[in-house]
Amino acid sequence: MKLNKIKALCLEAKRFTVVEGPDGVQWFSNDSSLWLCVGVRVECNILVDLFGLSVKQAEKCVFRGITKDGDEYGIAMADGEPELEYMGDVWDFEQQIMAFRSAEGLLFMRRASAEPCKITGDTAFTLRMFEDDDGNRFPRVAVYHGMICEALLRPIDKVYADAIVKRLARLSAFPVWTGKGGENDEEVDKAG
């Protein structure tokens, strides 16, 4: 858990939320993504001090604590959570974006949202479904380090994801540069 990275994401959204999940699990949230709170019990009233916010920063933000009792807020992998295949990063909308493939299609997520997590070659990503107060289902990318879920991250909205896919498809229409066909090919070949 990298508190400075969580602080930056919460400041960007102007939201600092402590989510109390089942079995005493706590999450930090910017009301979009959630990051596991490890090693301490946190009450909403200490968030300003915990994150070292100035008075000016605190005045611009909303602080709250909420309780959620659904299994989707647990730290263990839920039955039937489909695994996502990490495909690499792309740069679009002036930010680095992680690409994931699922059985249902591509998902994209801001790399900045994952920065509070420890991402290694052993990190696993799954798709966890949530439900809002109106019964609408929405996804979060669950980030696992070992058997523990470190974060529940919001993917990029479908409109933006569609735009990324269109640009990537346009890019793939061009052949890969071979270095052949230019007037200086012989000189390039000799130069190595």
C-alpha atoms as an extended CHARMM CRD file, in Angstrom:
* protein
*
       192  EXT
         1         1  MET       CA              0.0000000000        0.0000000000        0.0000000000  PROA      1               0.0000000000
         2         2  LYS       CA              1.5380000000        3.2700000000       -1.1380000000  PROA      2               0.0000000000
         3         3  LEU       CA             -0.2380000000        6.0280000000        0.7970000000  PROA      3               0.0000000000
         4         4  ASN       CA              1.2520000000        8.8480000000       -1.2810000000  PROA      4               0.0000000000
         5         5  LYS       CA             -0.1800000000        7.3230000000       -4.4850000000  PROA      5               0.0000000000
         6         6  ILE       CA             -3.6020000000        6.8540000000       -2.8360000000  PROA      6               0.0000000000
         7         7  LYS       CA             -3.4300000000       10.4250000000       -1.5550000000  PROA      7               0.0000000000
         8         8  ALA       CA             -2.7590000000       11.7580000000       -5.0680000000  PROA      8               0.0000000000
         9         9  LEU       CA             -5.7150000000        9.8390000000       -6.5450000000  PROA      9               0.0000000000
        10        10  CYS       CA             -8.0570000000       10.9470000000       -3.7520000000  PROA      10              0.0000000000
        11        11  LEU       CA             -6.9080000000       14.5650000000       -4.0690000000  PROA      11              0.0000000000
        12        12  GLU       CA             -7.4980000000       14.4170000000       -7.8200000000  PROA      12              0.0000000000
        13        13  ALA       CA            -11.1080000000       13.2910000000       -7.1770000000  PROA      13              0.0000000000
        14        14  LYS       CA            -11.4620000000       15.5120000000       -4.0800000000  PROA      14              0.0000000000
        15        15  ARG       CA            -12.8580000000       12.4520000000       -2.2680000000  PROA      15              0.0000000000
        16        16  PHE       CA            -11.4110000000       10.5490000000        0.6880000000  PROA      16              0.0000000000
        17        17  THR       CA            -13.6170000000        7.6440000000        1.7590000000  PROA      17              0.0000000000
        18        18  VAL       CA            -13.0330000000        4.8010000000        4.1900000000  PROA      18              0.0000000000
        19        19  VAL       CA            -15.1350000000        1.8020000000        3.1850000000  PROA      19              0.0000000000
        20        20  GLU       CA            -15.8000000000       -0.7150000000        5.9480000000  PROA      20              0.0000000000
        21        21  GLY       CA            -16.2410000000       -4.0830000000        4.2490000000  PROA      21              0.0000000000
        22        22  PRO       CA            -17.1870000000       -7.5140000000        5.5770000000  PROA      22              0.0000000000
        23        23  ASP       CA            -15.1120000000       -9.1410000000        8.3170000000  PROA      23              0.0000000000
        24        24  GLY       CA            -13.5490000000       -5.8250000000        9.3380000000  PROA      24              0.0000000000
        25        25  VAL       CA            -11.7990000000       -5.2630000000        5.9850000000  PROA      25              0.0000000000
        26        26  GLN       CA            -11.2050000000       -1.5780000000        5.2700000000  PROA      26              0.0000000000
        27        27  TRP       CA            -10.5990000000        0.1290000000        1.9380000000  PROA      27              0.0000000000
        28        28  PHE       CA             -9.4640000000        3.6210000000        1.0030000000  PROA      28              0.0000000000
        29        29  SER       CA            -11.5030000000        5.0200000000       -1.8730000000  PROA      29              0.0000000000
        30        30  ASN       CA            -11.8230000000        8.0570000000       -4.0930000000  PROA      30              0.0000000000
        31        31  ASP       CA            -15.4440000000        6.9620000000       -4.7750000000  PROA      31              0.0000000000
        32        32  SER       CA            -14.2570000000        5.3470000000       -8.0040000000  PROA      32              0.0000000000
        33        33  SER       CA            -11.6010000000        2.7750000000       -7.0710000000  PROA      33              0.0000000000
        34        34  LEU       CA            -10.7020000000        1.1140000000       -3.7670000000  PROA      34              0.0000000000
        35        35  TRP       CA             -7.3250000000        0.2220000000       -2.2160000000  PROA      35              0.0000000000
        36        36  LEU       CA             -6.8940000000       -2.1610000000        0.6970000000  PROA      36              0.0000000000
        37        37  CYS       CA             -6.0470000000       -0.5590000000        4.0360000000  PROA      37              0.0000000000
        38        38  VAL       CA             -3.4190000000       -2.7910000000        5.6370000000  PROA      38              0.0000000000
        39        39  GLY       CA             -1.9640000000       -2.7700000000        9.1320000000  PROA      39              0.0000000000
        40        40  VAL       CA             -4.0900000000       -0.0230000000       10.7040000000  PROA      40              0.0000000000
        41        41  ARG       CA             -7.7110000000        0.6530000000       11.6300000000  PROA      41              0.0000000000
        42        42  VAL       CA             -8.7960000000        3.9700000000       10.1950000000  PROA      42              0.0000000000
        43        43  GLU       CA            -11.6260000000        6.2610000000       11.1890000000  PROA      43              0.0000000000
        44        44  CYS       CA            -12.8000000000        8.9700000000        8.8370000000  PROA      44              0.0000000000
        45        45  ASN       CA            -11.8350000000       11.7700000000       11.2530000000  PROA      45              0.0000000000
        46        46  ILE       CA             -8.0890000000       10.9800000000       10.9960000000  PROA      46              0.0000000000
        47        47  LEU       CA             -7.8240000000       10.9910000000        7.1750000000  PROA      47              0.0000000000
        48        48  VAL       CA             -6.5320000000       14.5760000000        7.0490000000  PROA      48              0.0000000000
        49        49  ASP       CA             -3.6770000000       13.7310000000        9.4280000000  PROA      49              0.0000000000
        50        50  LEU       CA             -3.0350000000       10.2570000000        7.9940000000  PROA      50              0.0000000000
        51        51  PHE       CA             -2.5270000000       11.6350000000        4.4930000000  PROA      51              0.0000000000
        52        52  GLY       CA             -0.7320000000       14.7870000000        5.6930000000  PROA      52              0.0000000000
        53        53  LEU       CA             -3.1560000000       17.1720000000        4.0000000000  PROA      53              0.0000000000
        54        54  SER       CA             -2.8070000000       20.8930000000        4.3260000000  PROA      54              0.0000000000
        55        55  VAL       CA             -5.7780000000       22.9500000000        5.5220000000  PROA      55              0.0000000000
        56        56  LYS       CA             -6.2220000000       24.2800000000        1.9800000000  PROA      56              0.0000000000
        57        57  GLN       CA             -6.2660000000       20.7410000000        0.5060000000  PROA      57              0.0000000000
        58        58  ALA       CA             -8.6980000000       19.4800000000        3.1660000000  PROA      58              0.0000000000
        59        59  GLU       CA            -11.1320000000       22.3490000000        2.5660000000  PROA      59              0.0000000000
        60        60  LYS       CA            -11.5190000000       21.2860000000       -1.0840000000  PROA      60              0.0000000000
        61        61  CYS       CA            -12.2630000000       17.6230000000       -0.3150000000  PROA      61              0.0000000000
        62        62  VAL       CA            -15.1220000000       15.4840000000        0.9660000000  PROA      62              0.0000000000
        63        63  PHE       CA            -14.3460000000       12.9910000000        3.7610000000  PROA      63              0.0000000000
        64        64  ARG       CA            -16.6710000000       10.1700000000        4.7040000000  PROA      64              0.0000000000
        65        65  GLY       CA            -16.9160000000        6.6630000000        6.0360000000  PROA      65              0.0000000000
        66        66  ILE       CA            -19.3490000000        4.0750000000        4.6840000000  PROA      66              0.0000000000
        67        67  THR       CA            -20.1510000000        0.4440000000        5.4140000000  PROA      67              0.0000000000
        68        68  LYS       CA            -20.6500000000       -2.1880000000        2.7020000000  PROA      68              0.0000000000
        69        69  ASP       CA            -21.5370000000       -5.7510000000        3.5960000000  PROA      69              0.0000000000
        70        70  GLY       CA            -21.4630000000       -7.4020000000        0.1630000000  PROA      70              0.0000000000
        71        71  ASP       CA            -19.0070000000      -10.1880000000       -0.6250000000  PROA      71              0.0000000000
        72        72  GLU       CA            -17.6080000000       -8.0490000000       -3.4430000000  PROA      72              0.0000000000
        73        73  TYR       CA            -15.8710000000       -5.9540000000       -0.7620000000  PROA      73              0.0000000000
        74        74  GLY       CA            -13.9940000000       -8.9610000000        0.6520000000  PROA      74              0.0000000000
        75        75  ILE       CA            -10.2590000000       -9.4940000000        0.2030000000  PROA      75              0.0000000000
        76        76  ALA       CA            -10.4950000000      -13.1140000000       -0.9700000000  PROA      76              0.0000000000
        77        77  MET       CA            -11.1440000000      -14.1140000000       -4.5710000000  PROA      77              0.0000000000
        78        78  ALA       CA            -14.8410000000      -14.8080000000       -5.0870000000  PROA      78              0.0000000000
        79        79  ASP       CA            -16.0620000000      -17.9500000000       -6.8160000000  PROA      79              0.0000000000
        80        80  GLY       CA            -16.4790000000      -17.4130000000      -10.5270000000  PROA      80              0.0000000000
        81        81  GLU       CA            -14.3340000000      -14.2690000000      -10.7280000000  PROA      81              0.0000000000
        82        82  PRO       CA            -13.0450000000      -14.4490000000      -14.3160000000  PROA      82              0.0000000000
        83        83  GLU       CA             -9.3300000000      -13.8850000000      -14.7620000000  PROA      83              0.0000000000
        84        84  LEU       CA             -8.1710000000      -11.0350000000      -16.9860000000  PROA      84              0.0000000000
        85        85  GLU       CA             -5.1430000000      -11.3080000000      -19.2440000000  PROA      85              0.0000000000
        86        86  TYR       CA             -2.8880000000       -8.2540000000      -19.0150000000  PROA      86              0.0000000000
        87        87  MET       CA             -2.0950000000       -7.2580000000      -22.6220000000  PROA      87              0.0000000000
        88        88  GLY       CA              0.2740000000       -4.3350000000      -21.9940000000  PROA      88              0.0000000000
        89        89  ASP       CA             -0.0510000000       -0.5670000000      -21.7930000000  PROA      89              0.0000000000
        90        90  VAL       CA             -1.1130000000        2.0320000000      -24.3090000000  PROA      90              0.0000000000
        91        91  TRP       CA             -0.8740000000        5.7970000000      -24.1780000000  PROA      91              0.0000000000
        92        92  ASP       CA             -4.1270000000        7.5930000000      -24.8670000000  PROA      92              0.0000000000
        93        93  PHE       CA             -6.1330000000       10.5080000000      -23.4940000000  PROA      93              0.0000000000
        94        94  GLU       CA             -2.8180000000       11.9130000000      -22.2080000000  PROA      94              0.0000000000
        95        95  GLN       CA             -2.3110000000        9.0300000000      -19.7820000000  PROA      95              0.0000000000
        96        96  GLN       CA             -0.8720000000        5.5450000000      -19.5830000000  PROA      96              0.0000000000
        97        97  ILE       CA             -3.6090000000        2.9240000000      -19.7810000000  PROA      97              0.0000000000
        98        98  MET       CA             -3.4540000000       -0.7950000000      -18.9500000000  PROA      98              0.0000000000
        99        99  ALA       CA             -5.1990000000       -3.1340000000      -21.4050000000  PROA      99              0.0000000000
       100       100  PHE       CA             -6.8660000000       -6.3810000000      -20.3050000000  PROA      100             0.0000000000
       101       101  ARG       CA             -8.5450000000       -9.1310000000      -22.2770000000  PROA      101             0.0000000000
       102       102  SER       CA            -11.4990000000      -11.0450000000      -20.8850000000  PROA      102             0.0000000000
       103       103  ALA       CA            -13.8140000000      -13.6430000000      -22.3900000000  PROA      103             0.0000000000
       104       104  GLU       CA            -16.2650000000      -10.7980000000      -23.0700000000  PROA      104             0.0000000000
       105       105  GLY       CA            -13.8030000000       -8.3470000000      -24.6450000000  PROA      105             0.0000000000
       106       106  LEU       CA            -11.2280000000       -5.7060000000      -23.8020000000  PROA      106             0.0000000000
       107       107  LEU       CA            -11.1100000000       -3.5760000000      -20.6620000000  PROA      107             0.0000000000
       108       108  PHE       CA             -8.8750000000       -0.5500000000      -20.1520000000  PROA      108             0.0000000000
       109       109  MET       CA             -7.8180000000        0.9930000000      -16.8470000000  PROA      109             0.0000000000
       110       110  ARG       CA             -5.7290000000        4.0180000000      -15.9250000000  PROA      110             0.0000000000
       111       111  ARG       CA             -2.2130000000        2.9150000000      -14.8960000000  PROA      111             0.0000000000
       112       112  ALA       CA             -2.2870000000        5.6430000000      -12.2180000000  PROA      112             0.0000000000
       113       113  SER       CA             -5.1070000000        3.7790000000      -10.4240000000  PROA      113             0.0000000000
       114       114  ALA       CA             -2.8630000000        0.7290000000      -10.0540000000  PROA      114             0.0000000000
       115       115  GLU       CA              0.1970000000        2.6310000000       -8.7980000000  PROA      115             0.0000000000
       116       116  PRO       CA             -0.6910000000        2.1860000000       -5.0890000000  PROA      116             0.0000000000
       117       117  CYS       CA             -0.4050000000       -1.6020000000       -5.6430000000  PROA      117             0.0000000000
       118       118  LYS       CA              2.6530000000       -3.7790000000       -5.8670000000  PROA      118             0.0000000000
       119       119  ILE       CA              2.4500000000       -5.0520000000       -9.4590000000  PROA      119             0.0000000000
       120       120  THR       CA              4.8650000000       -7.8770000000      -10.3200000000  PROA      120             0.0000000000
       121       121  GLY       CA              4.9200000000      -10.7610000000      -12.7790000000  PROA      121             0.0000000000
       122       122  ASP       CA              2.9430000000      -12.7660000000      -10.2160000000  PROA      122             0.0000000000
       123       123  THR       CA              0.1260000000      -10.2100000000       -9.8960000000  PROA      123             0.0000000000
       124       124  ALA       CA             -3.2290000000      -11.5900000000      -10.9850000000  PROA      124             0.0000000000
       125       125  PHE       CA             -6.1330000000       -9.5330000000      -12.3020000000  PROA      125             0.0000000000
       126       126  THR       CA             -9.7770000000      -10.6120000000      -12.2370000000  PROA      126             0.0000000000
       127       127  LEU       CA            -13.1200000000       -9.0600000000      -13.0370000000  PROA      127             0.0000000000
       128       128  ARG       CA            -15.3620000000       -8.4580000000      -10.0310000000  PROA      128             0.0000000000
       129       129  MET       CA            -18.9310000000       -7.2920000000      -10.5210000000  PROA      129             0.0000000000
       130       130  PHE       CA            -20.6790000000       -4.7650000000       -8.2580000000  PROA      130             0.0000000000
       131       131  GLU       CA            -24.2260000000       -3.4660000000       -8.0790000000  PROA      131             0.0000000000
       132       132  ASP       CA            -25.3090000000        0.1170000000       -7.4220000000  PROA      132             0.0000000000
       133       133  ASP       CA            -28.3330000000        1.1990000000       -5.3730000000  PROA      133             0.0000000000
       134       134  ASP       CA            -30.5570000000        1.0010000000       -8.4800000000  PROA      134             0.0000000000
       135       135  GLY       CA            -29.5360000000       -2.5920000000       -9.2500000000  PROA      135             0.0000000000
       136       136  ASN       CA            -27.2370000000       -1.7030000000      -12.1680000000  PROA      136             0.0000000000
       137       137  ARG       CA            -24.1780000000       -3.9390000000      -12.4240000000  PROA      137             0.0000000000
       138       138  PHE       CA            -20.7160000000       -2.4910000000      -13.0450000000  PROA      138             0.0000000000
       139       139  PRO       CA            -17.1970000000       -3.9810000000      -13.1410000000  PROA      139             0.0000000000
       140       140  ARG       CA            -14.0320000000       -3.4200000000      -11.1470000000  PROA      140             0.0000000000
       141       141  VAL       CA            -10.6160000000       -4.8810000000      -11.9150000000  PROA      141             0.0000000000
       142       142  ALA       CA             -9.4990000000       -6.8000000000       -8.8300000000  PROA      142             0.0000000000
       143       143  VAL       CA             -5.7200000000       -6.7580000000       -8.3170000000  PROA      143             0.0000000000
       144       144  TYR       CA             -4.3190000000       -9.7560000000       -6.4260000000  PROA      144             0.0000000000
       145       145  HSD       CA             -0.9250000000      -10.1050000000       -4.8400000000  PROA      145             0.0000000000
       146       146  GLY       CA             -0.9250000000      -13.7070000000       -3.7110000000  PROA      146             0.0000000000
       147       147  MET       CA             -4.3740000000      -14.5970000000       -2.4040000000  PROA      147             0.0000000000
       148       148  ILE       CA             -5.1510000000      -11.0900000000       -1.1490000000  PROA      148             0.0000000000
       149       149  CYS       CA             -7.0460000000       -8.5020000000       -3.1850000000  PROA      149             0.0000000000
       150       150  GLU       CA             -5.0480000000       -5.2550000000       -2.9570000000  PROA      150             0.0000000000
       151       151  ALA       CA             -7.3460000000       -3.0690000000       -5.0180000000  PROA      151             0.0000000000
       152       152  LEU       CA            -10.6620000000       -2.8480000000       -6.8470000000  PROA      152             0.0000000000
       153       153  LEU       CA            -10.0860000000       -0.4720000000       -9.7430000000  PROA      153             0.0000000000
       154       154  ARG       CA            -12.5520000000        1.2090000000      -12.0430000000  PROA      154             0.0000000000
       155       155  PRO       CA            -12.0840000000        0.5290000000      -15.7530000000  PROA      155             0.0000000000
       156       156  ILE       CA            -12.3310000000        3.3250000000      -18.2940000000  PROA      156             0.0000000000
       157       157  ASP       CA            -15.8740000000        3.9830000000      -19.5140000000  PROA      157             0.0000000000
       158       158  LYS       CA            -17.0010000000        2.1220000000      -22.6270000000  PROA      158             0.0000000000
       159       159  VAL       CA            -17.1250000000        5.2570000000      -24.8190000000  PROA      159             0.0000000000
       160       160  TYR       CA            -13.4240000000        5.9310000000      -24.2060000000  PROA      160             0.0000000000
       161       161  ALA       CA            -12.5360000000        2.2340000000      -24.4840000000  PROA      161             0.0000000000
       162       162  ASP       CA            -14.2470000000        2.0960000000      -27.8990000000  PROA      162             0.0000000000
       163       163  ALA       CA            -12.2170000000        5.1200000000      -29.0380000000  PROA      163             0.0000000000
       164       164  ILE       CA             -8.9630000000        3.4280000000      -27.9510000000  PROA      164             0.0000000000
       165       165  VAL       CA             -9.8550000000        0.2250000000      -29.8180000000  PROA      165             0.0000000000
       166       166  LYS       CA            -10.6500000000        2.1980000000      -32.9910000000  PROA      166             0.0000000000
       167       167  ARG       CA             -7.2820000000        3.9810000000      -32.8600000000  PROA      167             0.0000000000
       168       168  LEU       CA             -5.4420000000        0.7070000000      -32.2470000000  PROA      168             0.0000000000
       169       169  ALA       CA             -7.2830000000       -0.9350000000      -35.1430000000  PROA      169             0.0000000000
       170       170  ARG       CA             -6.2990000000        1.9640000000      -37.4060000000  PROA      170             0.0000000000
       171       171  LEU       CA             -2.6830000000        1.5720000000      -36.2950000000  PROA      171             0.0000000000
       172       172  SER       CA             -2.6790000000       -2.1660000000      -37.0090000000  PROA      172             0.0000000000
       173       173  ALA       CA             -3.7550000000       -1.5160000000      -40.6250000000  PROA      173             0.0000000000
       174       174  PHE       CA             -0.2220000000       -0.2950000000      -41.4210000000  PROA      174             0.0000000000
       175       175  PRO       CA              2.5260000000       -2.8120000000      -42.1880000000  PROA      175             0.0000000000
       176       176  VAL       CA              5.5500000000       -3.0450000000      -39.9220000000  PROA      176             0.0000000000
       177       177  TRP       CA              8.5360000000       -1.0600000000      -41.1860000000  PROA      177             0.0000000000
       178       178  THR       CA             11.0720000000       -3.3430000000      -42.8240000000  PROA      178             0.0000000000
       179       179  GLY       CA             13.7880000000       -0.8720000000      -43.7080000000  PROA      179             0.0000000000
       180       180  LYS       CA             13.6900000000       -1.9190000000      -47.3610000000  PROA      180             0.0000000000
       181       181  GLY       CA             12.7830000000        0.1350000000      -50.3670000000  PROA      181             0.0000000000
       182       182  GLY       CA             14.7400000000        3.2960000000      -49.5890000000  PROA      182             0.0000000000
       183       183  GLU       CA             17.5340000000        4.6860000000      -51.7670000000  PROA      183             0.0000000000
       184       184  ASN       CA             20.0840000000        4.4070000000      -48.9290000000  PROA      184             0.0000000000
       185       185  ASP       CA             19.4000000000        0.7120000000      -48.1260000000  PROA      185             0.0000000000
       186       186  GLU       CA             22.7990000000       -0.4780000000      -49.2800000000  PROA      186             0.0000000000
       187       187  GLU       CA             24.5850000000        2.0940000000      -47.1060000000  PROA      187             0.0000000000
       188       188  VAL       CA             22.4240000000        1.1850000000      -44.0990000000  PROA      188             0.0000000000
       189       189  ASP       CA             23.1310000000       -2.5230000000      -44.5630000000  PROA      189             0.0000000000
       190       190  LYS       CA             26.9060000000       -1.8820000000      -44.7110000000  PROA      190             0.0000000000
       191       191  ALA       CA             26.7880000000        0.3460000000      -41.6410000000  PROA      191             0.0000000000
       192       192  GLY       CA             25.0850000000       -2.4400000000      -39.6810000000  PROA      192             0.0000000000
